[in-house]
Amino acid sequence: MDAADAHPQPQRTEFDPAQLGDRETTLLVKSILIPRPIAWVGTVDGAGVTNLAPHSFFTMASEDPPIVLFSSTTRKDTVANVEETGEFTISLVSRPLFEAANQTSAPYPREVSEFERAGLAEEDSALVTAPRAAASPAVLECTLENVIPVGTSYLVLGRVVRVAVDTDTLSTERGRTLPLADRLDPLARLGRNEWSALGEILTITRPGTA
Protein backbone atom coordinates (compact mmCIF):
# COMPACT_ATOMS: atom_id res chain seq x y z
CA MET A 1 0.00 0.00 0.00
CA ASP A 2 1.48 3.36 -1.00
CA ALA A 3 1.09 6.67 0.86
CA ALA A 4 -1.80 7.81 -1.36
CA ASP A 5 -3.81 4.70 -0.49
CA ALA A 6 -2.99 4.87 3.22
CA HIS A 7 -3.81 8.57 3.50
CA PRO A 8 -6.31 9.57 0.81
CA GLN A 9 -6.48 13.27 -0.05
CA PRO A 10 -9.80 14.97 0.76
CA GLN A 11 -11.73 17.16 -1.65
CA ARG A 12 -11.16 20.68 -0.32
CA THR A 13 -13.17 23.90 -0.31
CA GLU A 14 -10.91 26.96 -0.48
CA PHE A 15 -11.55 30.16 1.54
CA ASP A 16 -9.96 33.55 0.92
CA PRO A 17 -9.57 35.67 4.10
CA ALA A 18 -9.49 38.81 1.96
CA GLN A 19 -13.03 38.02 0.83
CA LEU A 20 -14.33 36.57 4.09
CA GLY A 21 -13.07 39.40 6.28
CA ASP A 22 -11.37 39.09 9.66
CA ARG A 23 -14.44 38.12 11.68
CA GLU A 24 -15.57 35.25 9.47
CA THR A 25 -12.01 34.03 8.98
CA THR A 26 -11.52 33.95 12.74
CA LEU A 27 -14.69 31.91 13.24
CA LEU A 28 -13.53 29.50 10.54
CA VAL A 29 -10.05 29.11 12.04
CA LYS A 30 -11.46 28.63 15.55
CA SER A 31 -13.64 25.81 14.20
CA ILE A 32 -10.51 24.13 12.80
CA LEU A 33 -8.07 24.64 15.67
CA ILE A 34 -9.80 22.17 17.97
CA PRO A 35 -9.86 21.11 20.71
CA ARG A 36 -8.46 24.13 22.55
CA PRO A 37 -7.62 23.85 26.28
CA ILE A 38 -9.21 26.48 28.49
CA ALA A 39 -7.31 28.84 30.75
CA TRP A 40 -9.78 29.78 33.49
CA VAL A 41 -7.90 32.88 34.58
CA GLY A 42 -8.34 34.20 38.11
CA THR A 43 -7.28 37.75 38.96
CA VAL A 44 -7.95 40.47 41.52
CA ASP A 45 -7.87 44.22 41.07
CA GLY A 46 -6.44 46.87 43.38
CA ALA A 47 -9.80 47.27 45.10
CA GLY A 48 -9.98 43.58 45.96
CA VAL A 49 -12.64 42.61 43.39
CA THR A 50 -11.93 39.14 42.04
CA ASN A 51 -12.37 38.11 38.42
CA LEU A 52 -12.59 34.71 36.73
CA ALA A 53 -12.78 34.34 32.96
CA PRO A 54 -12.27 31.48 30.47
CA HIS A 55 -9.76 31.96 27.63
CA SER A 56 -9.44 29.26 24.96
CA PHE A 57 -6.38 30.72 23.24
CA PHE A 58 -4.04 29.00 25.69
CA THR A 59 -0.82 26.97 25.64
CA MET A 60 2.71 26.63 27.05
CA ALA A 61 5.22 29.15 25.71
CA SER A 62 8.43 27.91 27.35
CA GLU A 63 9.77 24.83 29.12
CA ASP A 64 12.75 26.43 30.86
CA PRO A 65 11.54 28.39 32.68
CA PRO A 66 7.95 27.09 32.63
CA ILE A 67 5.90 29.88 31.06
CA VAL A 68 2.30 29.67 29.90
CA LEU A 69 0.50 31.93 27.48
CA PHE A 70 -3.11 32.93 27.01
CA SER A 71 -4.63 35.50 24.70
CA SER A 72 -7.41 37.91 25.55
CA THR A 73 -9.47 39.11 22.61
CA THR A 74 -9.61 42.87 23.29
CA ARG A 75 -8.40 44.44 26.53
CA LYS A 76 -10.72 42.96 29.14
CA ASP A 77 -10.73 43.06 32.95
CA THR A 78 -8.39 40.07 33.08
CA VAL A 79 -5.60 41.91 31.28
CA ALA A 80 -6.11 45.09 33.28
CA ASN A 81 -5.93 43.16 36.56
CA VAL A 82 -2.84 41.21 35.51
CA GLU A 83 -1.07 44.40 34.53
CA GLU A 84 -2.09 46.07 37.79
CA THR A 85 -1.01 43.24 40.12
CA GLY A 86 1.49 41.25 38.07
CA GLU A 87 -0.15 37.96 39.06
CA PHE A 88 -2.85 35.52 38.00
CA THR A 89 -4.00 31.92 38.36
CA ILE A 90 -5.12 29.40 35.78
CA SER A 91 -7.66 26.85 37.00
CA LEU A 92 -8.45 23.78 34.93
CA VAL A 93 -12.07 23.54 33.78
CA SER A 94 -13.24 19.99 34.43
CA ARG A 95 -16.50 18.51 33.20
CA PRO A 96 -18.46 19.16 36.44
CA LEU A 97 -17.59 22.87 36.07
CA PHE A 98 -19.01 23.17 32.55
CA GLU A 99 -21.98 25.42 33.29
CA ALA A 100 -20.08 27.53 35.82
CA ALA A 101 -17.26 28.15 33.34
CA ASN A 102 -19.73 29.20 30.68
CA GLN A 103 -21.41 31.58 33.17
CA THR A 104 -18.09 33.31 33.87
CA SER A 105 -17.80 34.23 30.19
CA ALA A 106 -20.69 36.71 30.54
CA PRO A 107 -19.78 40.42 30.15
CA TYR A 108 -20.19 41.45 33.78
CA PRO A 109 -19.22 44.99 34.90
CA ARG A 110 -15.72 45.33 36.35
CA GLU A 111 -17.05 45.70 39.90
CA VAL A 112 -18.84 42.32 39.74
CA SER A 113 -17.04 39.10 40.70
CA GLU A 114 -17.61 36.17 38.37
CA PHE A 115 -16.90 33.84 41.28
CA GLU A 116 -20.02 35.14 43.03
CA ARG A 117 -22.24 35.18 39.94
CA ALA A 118 -21.30 31.62 38.99
CA GLY A 119 -21.66 30.35 42.58
CA LEU A 120 -18.01 29.34 42.75
CA ALA A 121 -15.96 29.23 45.93
CA GLU A 122 -12.63 31.04 45.92
CA GLU A 123 -9.49 29.48 47.34
CA ASP A 124 -6.44 31.41 48.53
CA SER A 125 -3.34 30.85 46.46
CA ALA A 126 -0.06 29.79 48.05
CA LEU A 127 2.19 32.43 46.48
CA VAL A 128 0.11 34.97 44.54
CA THR A 129 -2.75 37.26 45.52
CA ALA A 130 -5.06 36.12 42.73
CA PRO A 131 -7.59 33.49 43.84
CA ARG A 132 -7.98 29.93 42.67
CA ALA A 133 -11.24 28.25 41.70
CA ALA A 134 -11.62 25.95 44.71
CA ALA A 135 -13.45 23.22 42.79
CA SER A 136 -10.86 22.97 40.01
CA PRO A 137 -8.76 19.78 40.01
CA ALA A 138 -5.56 21.62 39.04
CA VAL A 139 -4.35 25.20 39.32
CA LEU A 140 -1.29 27.09 38.11
CA GLU A 141 -0.15 30.17 40.01
CA CYS A 142 1.66 32.61 37.75
CA THR A 143 3.60 35.85 37.86
CA LEU A 144 3.49 38.15 34.86
CA GLU A 145 6.34 37.93 32.36
CA ASN A 146 4.97 40.11 29.58
CA VAL A 147 1.85 41.44 27.88
CA ILE A 148 2.19 41.69 24.10
CA PRO A 149 -0.41 43.48 21.94
CA VAL A 150 -1.28 41.49 18.79
CA GLY A 151 -3.92 43.05 16.57
CA THR A 152 -6.89 43.73 18.84
CA SER A 153 -5.80 41.00 21.27
CA TYR A 154 -3.25 40.74 24.07
CA LEU A 155 -0.89 37.84 24.66
CA VAL A 156 -0.28 37.35 28.38
CA LEU A 157 2.78 35.34 29.37
CA GLY A 158 3.12 34.12 32.94
CA ARG A 159 5.80 32.19 34.77
CA VAL A 160 4.43 29.20 36.68
CA VAL A 161 5.53 29.62 40.31
CA ARG A 162 3.23 27.05 41.94
CA VAL A 163 1.18 24.05 40.85
CA ALA A 164 -1.64 22.57 42.93
CA VAL A 165 -3.26 19.32 41.83
CA ASP A 166 -6.07 17.19 43.26
CA THR A 167 -4.26 14.28 44.91
CA ASP A 168 -6.84 11.79 43.64
CA THR A 169 -5.83 12.56 40.03
CA LEU A 170 -2.14 11.77 40.59
CA SER A 171 -0.23 8.63 39.69
CA THR A 172 3.46 7.85 40.29
CA GLU A 173 5.44 5.89 37.72
CA ARG A 174 9.24 5.54 37.59
CA GLY A 175 9.57 8.02 40.42
CA ARG A 176 7.61 10.76 38.61
CA THR A 177 4.22 11.93 39.90
CA LEU A 178 1.84 13.30 37.28
CA PRO A 179 -1.94 13.64 36.95
CA LEU A 180 -3.84 11.16 34.82
CA ALA A 181 -5.75 12.84 32.02
CA ASP A 182 -8.98 10.92 32.54
CA ARG A 183 -9.01 11.77 36.23
CA LEU A 184 -8.57 15.48 35.50
CA ASP A 185 -11.58 15.17 33.15
CA PRO A 186 -10.85 18.47 31.35
CA LEU A 187 -13.11 20.35 28.97
CA ALA A 188 -12.00 22.02 25.76
CA ARG A 189 -13.49 24.55 23.37
CA LEU A 190 -14.44 23.70 19.81
CA GLY A 191 -16.14 25.89 17.17
CA ARG A 192 -19.47 27.69 17.41
CA ASN A 193 -20.92 27.19 20.93
CA GLU A 194 -19.46 23.70 21.16
CA TRP A 195 -17.33 22.32 23.99
CA SER A 196 -15.73 18.91 24.26
CA ALA A 197 -14.88 16.36 26.92
CA LEU A 198 -11.67 14.38 26.75
CA GLY A 199 -12.86 11.38 24.74
CA GLU A 200 -10.55 8.55 23.66
CA ILE A 201 -6.95 8.72 24.87
CA LEU A 202 -4.28 7.52 22.40
CA THR A 203 -0.79 6.54 23.56
CA ILE A 204 2.30 6.24 21.35
CA THR A 205 6.07 6.46 21.89
CA ARG A 206 7.86 9.25 20.04
CA PRO A 207 10.48 8.08 17.51
CA GLY A 208 13.98 8.13 18.95
CA THR A 209 12.85 7.94 22.59
CA ALA A 210 12.95 5.03 24.99
DRENFIKE-170185 format. One record per residue (C-alpha): residue number from 0; z, y, x. Coordinates in steps of 0.02 Angstrom, whole numbers, plus 50000, padded with zeros to 5 digits. Example, Ala and Ser with C-alpha at 12.3 -4.5 7.8 and 13.67 -1.06 7.14 Angstrom:
residues 2
<node 0; <50390; 49775; 50615>>
<node 1; <50357; 49947; 50684>>
This chain:
residues 210
<node 0; <50000; 50000; 50000>>
<node 1; <49950; 50168; 50074>>
<node 2; <50043; 50333; 50054>>
<node 3; <49932; 50390; 49910>>
<node 4; <49975; 50235; 49810>>
<node 5; <50161; 50243; 49851>>
<node 6; <50175; 50428; 49810>>
<node 7; <50041; 50479; 49684>>
<node 8; <49998; 50663; 49676>>
<node 9; <50038; 50748; 49510>>
<node 10; <49917; 50858; 49413>>
<node 11; <49984; 51034; 49442>>
<node 12; <49984; 51195; 49341>>
<node 13; <49976; 51348; 49454>>
<node 14; <50077; 51508; 49423>>
<node 15; <50046; 51678; 49502>>
<node 16; <50205; 51784; 49522>>
<node 17; <50098; 51941; 49525>>
<node 18; <50042; 51901; 49348>>
<node 19; <50204; 51828; 49284>>
<node 20; <50314; 51970; 49346>>
<node 21; <50483; 51954; 49432>>
<node 22; <50584; 51906; 49278>>
<node 23; <50473; 51763; 49221>>
<node 24; <50449; 51702; 49400>>
<node 25; <50637; 51698; 49424>>
<node 26; <50662; 51595; 49266>>
<node 27; <50527; 51475; 49323>>
<node 28; <50602; 51455; 49497>>
<node 29; <50778; 51431; 49427>>
<node 30; <50710; 51290; 49318>>
<node 31; <50640; 51206; 49474>>
<node 32; <50784; 51232; 49596>>
<node 33; <50898; 51109; 49510>>
<node 34; <51035; 51056; 49507>>
<node 35; <51127; 51206; 49577>>
<node 36; <51314; 51193; 49619>>
<node 37; <51425; 51324; 49539>>
<node 38; <51538; 51442; 49634>>
<node 39; <51675; 51489; 49511>>
<node 40; <51729; 51644; 49605>>
<node 41; <51905; 51710; 49583>>
<node 42; <51948; 51887; 49636>>
<node 43; <52076; 52023; 49603>>
<node 44; <52053; 52211; 49607>>
<node 45; <52169; 52343; 49678>>
<node 46; <52255; 52363; 49510>>
<node 47; <52298; 52179; 49501>>
<node 48; <52170; 52131; 49368>>
<node 49; <52102; 51957; 49403>>
<node 50; <51921; 51906; 49382>>
<node 51; <51837; 51736; 49370>>
<node 52; <51648; 51717; 49361>>
<node 53; <51524; 51574; 49387>>
<node 54; <51382; 51598; 49512>>
<node 55; <51248; 51463; 49528>>
<node 56; <51162; 51536; 49681>>
<node 57; <51284; 51450; 49798>>
<node 58; <51282; 51349; 49959>>
<node 59; <51353; 51332; 50135>>
<node 60; <51286; 51458; 50261>>
<node 61; <51368; 51396; 50422>>
<node 62; <51456; 51241; 50488>>
<node 63; <51543; 51322; 50638>>
<node 64; <51634; 51420; 50577>>
<node 65; <51632; 51354; 50397>>
<node 66; <51553; 51494; 50295>>
<node 67; <51495; 51483; 50115>>
<node 68; <51374; 51597; 50025>>
<node 69; <51350; 51647; 49844>>
<node 70; <51235; 51775; 49769>>
<node 71; <51278; 51895; 49629>>
<node 72; <51131; 51956; 49527>>
<node 73; <51165; 52144; 49519>>
<node 74; <51326; 52222; 49580>>
<node 75; <51457; 52148; 49464>>
<node 76; <51648; 52153; 49464>>
<node 77; <51654; 52004; 49580>>
<node 78; <51564; 52095; 49720>>
<node 79; <51664; 52255; 49694>>
<node 80; <51828; 52158; 49703>>
<node 81; <51775; 52060; 49858>>
<node 82; <51726; 52220; 49947>>
<node 83; <51890; 52303; 49895>>
<node 84; <52006; 52162; 49949>>
<node 85; <51903; 52062; 50075>>
<node 86; <51953; 51898; 49993>>
<node 87; <51900; 51776; 49858>>
<node 88; <51918; 51596; 49800>>
<node 89; <51789; 51470; 49744>>
<node 90; <51850; 51342; 49617>>
<node 91; <51746; 51189; 49578>>
<node 92; <51689; 51177; 49397>>
<node 93; <51722; 51000; 49338>>
<node 94; <51660; 50926; 49175>>
<node 95; <51822; 50958; 49077>>
<node 96; <51804; 51143; 49120>>
<node 97; <51628; 51158; 49050>>
<node 98; <51665; 51271; 48901>>
<node 99; <51791; 51376; 48996>>
<node 100; <51667; 51408; 49137>>
<node 101; <51534; 51460; 49013>>
<node 102; <51658; 51579; 48930>>
<node 103; <51694; 51665; 49095>>
<node 104; <51509; 51711; 49110>>
<node 105; <51527; 51835; 48966>>
<node 106; <51507; 52021; 49011>>
<node 107; <51689; 52073; 48990>>
<node 108; <51745; 52249; 49039>>
<node 109; <51818; 52266; 49214>>
<node 110; <51995; 52285; 49148>>
<node 111; <51987; 52116; 49058>>
<node 112; <52035; 51955; 49148>>
<node 113; <51918; 51808; 49120>>
<node 114; <52064; 51692; 49155>>
<node 115; <52151; 51757; 48999>>
<node 116; <51997; 51759; 48888>>
<node 117; <51950; 51581; 48935>>
<node 118; <52129; 51518; 48917>>
<node 119; <52137; 51467; 49100>>
<node 120; <52296; 51461; 49202>>
<node 121; <52296; 51552; 49369>>
<node 122; <52367; 51474; 49525>>
<node 123; <52427; 51570; 49678>>
<node 124; <52323; 51542; 49833>>
<node 125; <52403; 51489; 49997>>
<node 126; <52324; 51622; 50109>>
<node 127; <52227; 51749; 50006>>
<node 128; <52276; 51863; 49863>>
<node 129; <52136; 51806; 49747>>
<node 130; <52192; 51674; 49621>>
<node 131; <52133; 51496; 49601>>
<node 132; <52085; 51412; 49438>>
<node 133; <52235; 51297; 49419>>
<node 134; <52139; 51161; 49327>>
<node 135; <52000; 51148; 49457>>
<node 136; <52001; 50989; 49562>>
<node 137; <51952; 51081; 49722>>
<node 138; <51966; 51260; 49782>>
<node 139; <51906; 51355; 49936>>
<node 140; <52000; 51509; 49992>>
<node 141; <51887; 51630; 50083>>
<node 142; <51893; 51793; 50180>>
<node 143; <51743; 51907; 50175>>
<node 144; <51618; 51897; 50317>>
<node 145; <51479; 52005; 50248>>
<node 146; <51394; 52072; 50092>>
<node 147; <51205; 52085; 50109>>
<node 148; <51097; 52174; 49979>>
<node 149; <50940; 52075; 49936>>
<node 150; <50829; 52152; 49804>>
<node 151; <50942; 52187; 49655>>
<node 152; <51064; 52050; 49710>>
<node 153; <51204; 52037; 49837>>
<node 154; <51233; 51892; 49956>>
<node 155; <51419; 51868; 49986>>
<node 156; <51468; 51767; 50139>>
<node 157; <51647; 51706; 50156>>
<node 158; <51739; 51609; 50290>>
<node 159; <51834; 51460; 50222>>
<node 160; <52015; 51481; 50276>>
<node 161; <52097; 51353; 50162>>
<node 162; <52042; 51202; 50059>>
<node 163; <52147; 51129; 49918>>
<node 164; <52092; 50966; 49837>>
<node 165; <52163; 50859; 49696>>
<node 166; <52246; 50714; 49787>>
<node 167; <52182; 50590; 49658>>
<node 168; <52001; 50628; 49708>>
<node 169; <52029; 50588; 49893>>
<node 170; <51984; 50431; 49988>>
<node 171; <52014; 50392; 50173>>
<node 172; <51886; 50294; 50272>>
<node 173; <51879; 50277; 50462>>
<node 174; <52021; 50401; 50478>>
<node 175; <51930; 50538; 50381>>
<node 176; <51995; 50596; 50211>>
<node 177; <51864; 50665; 50092>>
<node 178; <51848; 50682; 49903>>
<node 179; <51741; 50558; 49808>>
<node 180; <51601; 50642; 49712>>
<node 181; <51627; 50546; 49551>>
<node 182; <51812; 50589; 49549>>
<node 183; <51775; 50774; 49571>>
<node 184; <51658; 50759; 49421>>
<node 185; <51567; 50924; 49458>>
<node 186; <51449; 51017; 49345>>
<node 187; <51288; 51101; 49400>>
<node 188; <51168; 51228; 49325>>
<node 189; <50990; 51185; 49278>>
<node 190; <50859; 51294; 49193>>
<node 191; <50870; 51385; 49027>>
<node 192; <51046; 51360; 48954>>
<node 193; <51058; 51185; 49027>>
<node 194; <51199; 51116; 49133>>
<node 195; <51213; 50946; 49213>>
<node 196; <51346; 50818; 49256>>
<node 197; <51338; 50719; 49417>>
<node 198; <51237; 50569; 49357>>
<node 199; <51183; 50427; 49472>>
<node 200; <51243; 50436; 49653>>
<node 201; <51120; 50376; 49786>>
<node 202; <51178; 50327; 49961>>
<node 203; <51067; 50312; 50115>>
<node 204; <51094; 50323; 50304>>
<node 205; <51002; 50463; 50393>>
<node 206; <50875; 50404; 50524>>
<node 207; <50947; 50406; 50699>>
<node 208; <51129; 50397; 50642>>
<node 209; <51249; 50251; 50648>>
